[in-house]
Amino acid sequence: MVLGEIPTTRVPGRLQQSPGHLIRVAQQVHTRLWSEYVGTELTAPQFAVLLVLALEPGADQRTVGERASLDKATMAEMVARLVRRGLVLRRRDPADGRRKLLALSQNGAQAVREATGGVVRVQRTLFEPLSPDEQLEIVRVMSKIARLEPAAVAVMNDARPTLDAQRAIGYLIRVAQQVHTKLWSEKVGSELTAPQYAVLDALESEPGADQRTVGELASLDKATMAEMVSRLVRRGLVLRRRDPSDGRRNLLSLSPAGQELLHRSAAGVREVQEALLAPLEPHEHEPAMALLAKAARL
């Protein structure tokens, strides 16, 4: 596969019409591109923190977390890690001992500079399936879904940090995914995760399908799918058996308990999808889904 080339995936009709699923798959595309072009030394949320500090040196930790769209606990843990790595400097605000002021160290500034080219390539590659007009439109749509103002999105534009929402599609996808996760927790709960729901939904669409096919339908890689199926089998939600014509293949189907949980969760899942699209006008829903599907390579 050519560097940056993202495989397409076939998805059942119901998942194709699920903005939450499309956002999750687009985030997976973003994660793969980030690994290829930026590497593993700096994650996308860590880069967001460093970039905010490049734009607002000396900002307090709460403000930086808000700018980078990170909750308080995640931000505190991330800053502690970046301080230990020597990328961020932290000190108490002399005017308010409860506030922590942050700044880039020399190593942190260098890390931002070194990552910039790769980050720009990630954004450009994410945009590749879209026409110029569609690129502008998906940024507008994703800003609404992510509950962000486009002008407030910070990204790296070529060699220097700027405020340019049109280049921040990866950031918008990440924040939209966070919105989806929060809504899922509120409306569906913890009994079934979104990827697990996708597996059960795929099995209802194609009962008796082999494990590889179900993984493709649910947009899960081989290792993640294997671990998830084992967990669902242990919970009695999925039945697994060897294919009598090929002992290397596992055939999957929903158990009665899996069917019941899938149907019991359906109302909450619908509420999640409706809430995700709530910031958009009704006539914008279908075009937004089409743009998301393109970004997700589906």
N, C-alpha and C positions, 0 to 999 in steps of 0.2 A: 504494500500500500504506500502511495506517495505521502510524504510528510504533510500533515495538515488535511489529508483527504479523510472525510468522515463517512463511514458506511451508512447507507440508508437502512431503515428497519420497517417491516410490515407490521401494521397495528390494526387490531379489530376496530370496527366502526365506532363502538362506544368510546374506546380510548382515544380515537382520533378526534372525537368531539369533546374531549375533556381538557380544558385549559390547564388544569393542575398537572396532568400527565405530560402534556406538551412542554410545559415549563420545566418539569423534572428532566425530561430527555434533553432539552436545550441546555440545561445546566450540566448534564453529563458530557455533551459535546464541548461545552466551554472548559470543563475539567480536563478532558483529553487534550484539547489544544493548548491549554496552559502547561500541562506536563511536557508537551513536545517543544513549545517555543520559549517558555520561561524556565521550566525545570521544577525541581522539588525543593530547592533551597528556600524559596519564598512563595507562600500561598497567596491566592488572590485577596483574601481578607487582610493578610499581613501587608501586602503591597498597598491596599487601600489606606491602611493606617499610616504607613510611611509617606504616601502621597499627600494625605491631609496635612501631615507635619511639614512637608516641603512647601505646601501652600500657606500654612498657618503655624509657623514656628512659635513654640512657647504656649500653644493652646493647652487648656486643661483637659484631663483625661476624659471627663464626661462629654465635652464638646467634640473631641476627636472621635469618640465612640459613636456619637450621633451622626457626624459627617460620614463615617465609614459604615453606617447602618449595622452596628454591632450592639447587642444588649450588654448591660452592665457587667454581668458575670463573665461573658466571653471576652469582653474588652479587657477586664482586669487580668485574666489569665494570659491573654495575648501580649499585653504590655509587659508583664513580668517575664515572659519568654523572650521578647525582643530586647529587653534590658539585659537579660543574662547573655544574650548573643552579642551585646555591644552595639546594637543598631539604634537604640533609643536611649536618650538620657532622661532621667526622671528626678524631679525635686519637689519639695513642698513649697506651696505658694507662701511667701513670707507674710502676705496680708491675710491669709486664711489657711491655717494648718491642715484643714480637712481637704483642701484641693491639691491635686497633683498636677504639676506643669510638665509638659513633655516637649522634647526637641529631638531632632535627628542628630546622631553622632556623625563624625566624618565617615565611618563605615556605613552608617545608614544612608547617608546621602549618596555614597558610591553604589550601594545596593540598588537604590532607585534608578540611578543612571544606567547601571548595567542591565537592569530588567526592562528598561523602557522599550527598546527595540522589539523584544519578544512580546511585550504586552500590546503594542500597537499591531503586531502581526496577528495576535489572537483576535483583536477586535475586527480587523479587516477580514480575516478568514471567516469569522462568524457571520459577517455581512455578505459573503460571496454568493449565497443562493438568491439574494434579493437585489432588485433593481435599485438605482439611486432613490427614486421616489418611495419605494417600499422601505428602504433603509430609514428614511426620515419618518415614515409612518410608524414603523415598529418601535422606534425610540419614543415617539409620542404615546403610543399604546402601552408600551411596557412601563413608561414613567407613571402612567395612571394606575396600572395594575399593581406596581410596586409602591404606590402611594407616595411618590416623590415628585418634586417640581423639577422639570428638566434642567433649568438653569442652575440647580444646586448640585448637580452631579459632577464630581471631580474625576478627571481621567488624565492620562499622560498623552500628550499630543506630540508625537515625534520626539524632540529632544528636550522639551521643557514641560513642566506641569501647567495645565490650563484648565479652565472651566469650559468644557465642550461636551454637552450631552450627546451630540451626534456620534461620538466615538466611544460611548460608554455602554454599549449593548451588553457586554459581559457582566458589568456591574449591575445593570438593571435586571438581568436574568437572575443573578444571585439574590438580589433583594426580593424579587418577585417570588422566588422559591422560598425565602424566609416567610413571606406573607402566607404562602400556601401552607407551609408547615404549621404556622400559628393557627390558621383557620381549621386545619385538619384536627389539631389537638382540641380545639374548642367544640367542633361540630361532630366529629367522628369518634375521637377519643384515642386511647392507647391500645385498644384490643386488636386493632388491625392497622398496620402502616399503609401508606399510599402504595409502595411497591408490592406489598403482600396483596392488597386489594387488586392491583393490576394482574397479578398471577391468578387469583381466583376468578376474576372477570374473564381473563383469557381462556381459562379452563371451562367456564360456562359456555363460551363461544365455540370452543373446539374441544369437547370432551374426549379423553383418550389420546390427546396429542402427546408426542414425545417431549422430553424435558428441554431439549435444545430449541424446538419450535416454540414452546411456551415462553422460554427465555427471550426469544426474538420478539414475540408478540408483546411481552411486558417490558421490552427494552432494558433487559438486564444482562450483564456479561456472564460468562460461563461460571466463574467462581462464585459470584454473588448469587446466581440462580441456584447452584448446587447447595449452598449453605441455607438459602431461604426455603427451598423445598424440604430439606431435612428437618428444619424447624416446623414447617407446616404439617409434615407427616407426623412428627412427635406430638403435635397439638391435636391430631386427629381431624385436621381440616382438609387434608389432601391424601388420596390413596395413590400408592406407587407400586408398579409391578414391572418385571422385566418383559421386554417384547419377546414373545415366543419365537419370532422369526429372526431376531438379532439380539443376543444376550447382552450386547453393549449398550442398548438403548433402554431408557426408563420411560414407561408410559404412565401418564398422570391423569387423574380424574378427581372431581370434587367428591368429598364424603358428604353425607347428609348434614353433618355439623358445619362443614365448609359452605354448603349451599345456603344453610340457614343464616350463617353469619354474613355472607355476601349480601343477601337480601335485606337483612336487618340493618346493614350499614349503608344501604343504597340512598336512603333519604338524607342522611348526613352528608354523604358524598355529593349529592345534588346541591345541597346548601353551600358546600365549599365552592363548587364550580360557579354557582350564581354569585356568591360573595366576591370571588376573584374578579369577575367581569362587571361587578356593580358600578365601579367608577366610569365605565364606558356607557355611551348611549346604546339602546337596544339595536339600532341599525349598524352599530360598529362591531357587534359580537362576531358575526360570521367572517367579515374581513380580517378581524384580529386573529381568529383561529387559523385562518389560512396563512397569515404571516408567521404565526408561531410554529405551524407545521413545517414551513420552509426553513425556519431557523433551526428546528430540531432535526432537519434532514429526513422528514417522514413523508 
